[in-house]
């Protein structure tokens, strides 16, 4: 296991392309990443996190445009992507083909898709295929005793000890300042629906859509 700085992008990209796991900082918290097409690597994350099997990993695309051949973007999804990508927004999107849905089964169907800023986005652009990513923590109920995802490298090591996961690379980005979730909007349904609030406020989503976002 190597601990590197954010400037060492090549080492992180090589680890992902070699089938390994990488933990990276975001402004929200640390996330653990794998090649989205590598079922074994993705399954190891799901097992280590004790993540419910029906709860997908995020599909981190390098930009919105290349993936319009992979996903169906409604007009509303296009507006949200234009307003907030790269950023702290994930969209639930339908696959265009069953083959891609099978190849990237770890990110679910519909897929949870984001274009990320910062090091996570840089890594997504550096690797040959899309990343699968999720927060560095044991899945819990978000109750008062749940510590939540790691926001420091020390907390990353605590998570690794509990999970048994052995990433190839940890990128040390210091303390993650926001400690909050991505906002998730379901664009699989005919009308967008707010699935989870996070750093991007509900009012901002509604403003970008030009109409009040549904929450149920």
Secondary structure, 3 states (H helix, E strand, C coil): CEEEECCCHHHHHHHHHCCCCEEECCCCCCEEEEECCCHHHHHHHHHHHCCCCCCCCEEECCCCHHHHHCEECCHHHHHHHHHHCCCCEEEEEEECCHHHHHHCHHHCCCEEEECCCHHHHHHHHHCCCCEEEEECCCCCCCCCCCCCCCCCHHHHHHHHHHHCCCCCEEEECCCCCCCCCCEEEECCCCCCEEEECCCCCHHHHHHHHCCCCECC
